[in-house]
Amino acid sequence: MPAGKQTDFQRAVQAREDETVVFSWIEWPDKATRDAGMAKMMDDPRMDPKLNPMPFDGMRMIFGGFQPVLDLG
């Protein structure tokens, strides 16, 4: 992804020259499914940072939740 003129992902996370910015998302069918999935993930021992440290700087991670504006289903 090319660097932007005003802002971009690289500057938003203060990425260094030797780093790669990754963009990903999870689409859940509804909030209840998301809550159940997140609870299972957080209870998984593989998510323990003492046993399995994150391969990136989580302090620079950007995340959010969104409400649908339009549902055509």
C-alpha positions, 0 to 999 in steps of 0.5 A: 500500500503506497504512503498517503499524502495526508495520512496512511496506515504506516504513519497511524501505527508508526511503522518503521522501514523494516516493518509491514502493516497488516490489515485484517478483519473478522465479520461476525453474523451477530453480536451474540456470536461475536461475544461467544467467539471472543470468550472462547478465544480469550479462554484458550491457553494459546492466547496467554502472552506468557506462554505465547508472546504476540509477534507484534507490538500490540500497543500500536494495534488499531481495532474497533467495532462497527454498526451496520449502516444498511443490511440488505439481508 
